[in-house]
Amino acid sequence: MPLEALPRSGGTLILRISDSRDWRDPRCAGVRVTVGDTGSGVARHDLGKLFSGTFTSKGAKGNGVGLWMAKRFIESHGGSIHVRSRVHPRSS
């Protein structure tokens, strides 16, 4: 989804990987992966639908299972996934 939401020219995709420690249990360590982009953002009314297996913003081009599958995979390995977004007008 991030690559498809970027402007056709001049967009930026940011991938950051860092150590992650659970402050409640210092023995619990993992990895934090942060993905960001300069795309137009996700509308507030769509944020709650992103991880459902039927939501897509691509119309006939998509089936909506990508983030649903990612969430299931991540949670099955003891992780979590979260989304923050702000809507920006799409630049041409």
C-alpha positions in Angstrom: 0.0 0.0 0.0 2.7 2.6 0.8 4.2 2.5 -2.7 0.8 2.8 -4.4 -0.1 5.8 -2.3 3.0 7.8 -3.2 2.9 10.7 -5.7 4.0 9.4 -9.2 7.2 11.5 -9.0 9.1 12.6 -6.0 7.5 10.4 -3.3 9.5 9.0 -0.4 9.2 5.7 1.4 10.9 5.4 4.8 11.8 2.1 6.4 13.3 2.2 9.9 14.3 -0.9 11.9 15.3 -0.7 15.5 15.6 -2.7 18.8 12.4 -2.8 20.8 12.2 -3.6 24.4 9.1 -4.1 26.6 9.6 -1.7 29.5 7.4 -4.0 31.7 9.7 -7.0 31.2 13.4 -6.2 30.4 13.9 -9.8 29.2 11.4 -9.3 26.4 13.2 -7.9 23.4 12.3 -7.7 19.7 12.4 -5.6 16.6 10.4 -2.5 15.7 9.8 -1.9 12.0 8.4 1.5 11.1 7.2 2.3 7.6 6.4 5.8 6.5 5.7 7.6 3.3 4.9 10.9 1.7 1.6 9.7 0.3 -1.8 11.4 0.7 -2.7 9.5 3.9 -5.6 7.4 5.0 -9.0 9.0 5.8 -9.9 8.8 9.5 -13.1 6.9 8.7 -11.1 4.2 6.9 -8.4 3.7 9.7 -10.6 1.2 11.6 -11.1 -0.9 8.4 -7.5 -1.3 7.3 -6.9 -4.6 8.9 -10.2 -6.2 7.9 -10.0 -8.9 5.2 -12.4 -7.1 2.9 -11.4 -3.5 2.9 -9.5 -2.1 -0.2 -9.0 1.4 -1.5 -8.0 0.0 -4.9 -11.4 -0.8 -6.3 -11.2 -3.7 -8.7 -7.4 -3.9 -8.5 -7.3 -5.2 -5.0 -8.9 -7.7 -2.6 -8.0 -6.1 0.8 -6.2 -9.0 2.4 -2.6 -7.6 2.5 -2.7 -5.8 5.8 -5.1 -8.4 7.2 -2.6 -11.1 6.5 0.3 -9.0 7.8 -1.6 -8.4 11.1 -2.3 -12.2 11.5 1.3 -13.1 10.8 2.7 -10.4 13.2 0.3 -11.3 16.0 0.9 -15.0 15.6 4.6 -14.3 16.4 3.7 -12.2 19.5 3.9 -8.8 17.9 1.5 -6.0 17.2 0.8 -3.6 14.3 -0.5 -0.1 14.5 -1.3 2.7 12.0 -1.1 6.4 12.4 -2.0 8.6 9.4 -2.8 12.2 8.5 -4.6 13.0 5.2 -2.8 15.4 2.9 -4.0 16.6 -0.5 -2.6 14.4 -3.3 0.1 16.3 -5.3 0.3 15.7 -9.0 
